[in-house]
Amino acid sequence: MRAPSLGASLLCLSLFSCPEERKVEEERRVRTTAQILAEGRAELAKNRPDRAVPFFKEAINASPGELDPYLQLAEAYRLAGNEPGAILTLKQAEEVAGGNDPSLKRARADMHLKLHQYKAAIAEFVALRDMSILTDDELRMVALLLAHDGRVSDAYATIDPILRRAPDDPATKTVEAEILLVEGKELEAAKLMDSLVQATPDLTPARLLRARYFVTNSQLEAAEQDLLAVKEADRTSPEVVTVRSRVLNQLGRYDEASKLVEPMLEDDPRNPALLSLLAETRLLQERGVDAQVLIDKALGENARFAPGLYVRGRSVELGGNIDAAVTDYETAVRSDPTFAPPLARLWPLYLKRKETGEAMATLERLLFMGEATAKEKVELIKLYVDTGANLQRAKVLVAEALRREPKNAELLKLKARIDRALAPKKPGIIIMKHR
């Protein structure tokens, strides 16, 4: 058989008219892109997002029509603190996918969630929910997002399909209990949490939710008992460690709080959450220099990390600089609107600065998050009564509080003031003068 001429071979290669040549070229391209992506992911695994970015950009150049390199680049930008770059990259991915790809919509929702842009995340997740492509875990998560955004009815509707299929599903009933707390139905929520823990003792989300509820109601020993009863596999989870550390700090058991966090920090010395937790303990131990070192490390990893900003705010507040503390707390809240501790520090400072409206709005945020303590609810009721604002909500709050403490003199006085303010006004007698 005569070999093809040089001219024919060149024509075959230039026009990709030979199937074998096209196959080899495609395999080379795919293999190269996969290798580049693997190198980028390896840098992310080492917590070096800045070094990962060039690999993902190279992967996009190698395969401009594929979505995965764009999604990886967006995540690398997010981890590097480049939020505009992350959002812009997702928009570029949308152009590549044509705008309606469900996987891209899910990626956008996840990105907004990680950036604490909750309203944007909710919009994406609700669209996915309406397409009936969310998992049960995702439906439960979306229900909680909606509840904490004040959309309680929509939250119930989101978990309703699960409860119709499995009326006693423990994970979904735990979400229902949290929605009840947000709605202000504490006694119903407490009964549901108790029944869940009794029926499924190793249900960590129910234990954790009830522990948080105990903390907001100043029942710290009860909260600790629930946290100690969490199954062993979950005791070192970030959520459990965070709540337990703060419970121990509130109980004044600072050495125990330190011993809880220190071994974990040895294994993960750059973890900003652990650094911030230990910094808060050091502050309470009056070890300000040690606390500052830890705060600087935490914010060095992520300058917008809400817990780090919160602890720095506490540090400057202890030093007497109220305005700087307010700035740090407000920045923490903007960074993560669902992070409650800075809100709990802010409202008393607003009252000191005679900023009544800001104090009331901050207490409302804690209320809608299900994080307001009994004391904070009373303070909010007082502000409502003093300003004449939201008296119907004040009426509901005081009624719920009196269900727990029916003989509380302060609450009874507030109820009387609310009833007087809401009582229908008697029409006055109009005297007509004849001219």
C-alpha positions, 0 to 999 in steps of 0.5 A, a space after each residue: 500500500 502506497 503511503 500518503 503524500 506529504 501534501 495529503 497528510 498536511 491537508 488531513 491535519 489542517 482540516 481535521 478530516 481524518 477521524 483518527 487525528 481528531 480523536 488523538 487531538 481530542 484526547 490530548 486536549 481533554 487529558 491536558 485540561 484534566 491535568 491542569 484542573 487537578 493541579 489547581 484543585 491540589 493548590 486549593 486543597 493546600 489552602 492556596 487559592 491564589 496559586 490555584 487561580 492561574 491553573 483554572 484560567 489555563 484550563 478555561 483557555 484550553 477548554 473554553 466551552 466547558 463549565 467546570 473550569 469556570 466553577 473552579 475559578 469562581 471558587 478559587 476567587 471566593 477563597 482568595 477573598 476576590 468576591 467580584 472576581 467570583 461573581 464575574 466568573 459565574 456570569 461568564 459561565 452563564 454566557 457559556 452555558 446559555 443561561 438556563 443550565 440547572 447545574 450553573 444555577 445551583 453553582 450560583 446559589 452555592 456561591 451566593 450562600 458562601 458569600 453570605 448573600 442570602 437574598 440572592 441565594 434564596 432567589 436561585 434556590 427557590 427557582 431550583 425548588 420550583 423546578 423540582 430538582 432539589 434534594 430533601 437536604 436542600 429543601 430543608 436548607 432552603 426552608 431555613 433560609 426562608 424562615 430567617 428571611 421572614 418568609 415563614 409561610 414559604 418555609 413551611 410550604 418548602 418542607 411540606 412535600 417531604 412531610 407529606 411523604 414522611 410525616 415523622 421524618 426527624 431531620 425535617 421535623 427538626 427544621 420545623 422546630 426551628 421555623 416555630 422558634 423563628 415564628 415566636 412559638 417557643 412552647 410548641 418548638 420546645 415540645 417538638 424538640 423534646 419529642 425529637 430528642 427523646 425519640 432519636 437521642 443521637 439526632 445531632 441537629 435536634 440536640 444542637 438546636 435545643 442547645 442553642 435554644 437553652 443558651 438564648 434562655 440562659 439555661 447554660 447547664 442544660 445546653 451543655 448536657 445536650 452538647 455532651 450527649 451529641 454522638 461522638 462522631 459529631 463532637 468535633 464538628 464546627 457547629 458543636 465546637 462553636 456552641 460548646 466553646 461559647 457555653 463554657 465561656 459564659 459559664 466562666 470555665 475558660 480553661 475547659 474552653 481552651 482545652 476544647 479548641 487548642 488540640 483542634 487548632 494544632 491540627 489546623 493552625 490556620 483555621 480562622 473559626 478556631 483562631 477566633 474562638 480561642 481569641 474570645 476565650 483569651 480575652 475573657 481570661 484577660 490575656 489581651 496580647 495573646 488574643 490580639 495575636 490570634 485575632 490578627 492570624 484569623 483576619 490574616 486568613 480572611 479579612 472579612 471573617 465575621 467571627 474574627 471581626 466580632 472578637 476584635 470588636 470585643 477587644 476594642 470595646 473592652 479597651 473603651 473604644 465604643 465607636 471602633 467596636 461598633 464599626 467592627 460589629 457592623 462590618 461583621 454583620 455585613 459580612 455575615 448577616 446571620 451571625 448573631 453575636 455581634 448583633 447581641 453586642 450592638 443593640 446596647 451600644 446603640 442605646 448608649 449612643 441614643 440611637 433608638 431606631 438602630 437598637 430596635 432594628 438590631 433586636 428585631 433581627 435577633 428576634 427573626 433569627 430566633 436568637 433573641 434572649 428573653 431579656 432582649 425580647 423584653 427590651 424590644 417590647 419596651 422599645 415598641 411601647 415607648 415609641 408606639 411602633 409595632 404594638 401588635 407584635 409587642 402584644 404577641 411577644 408579651 403574651 408569649 412571655 407571660 405564658 412562661 412567666 404569668 406573674 412577672 410584674 414587669 411583663 404585666 405592666 408592659 401588657 397593660 400599657 400595650 392594651 391601653 395603647 391598642 384600645 379603641 378610642 372613644 369618640 368625642 362629643 362634637 359641639 357644633 356652633 351656629 353662626 
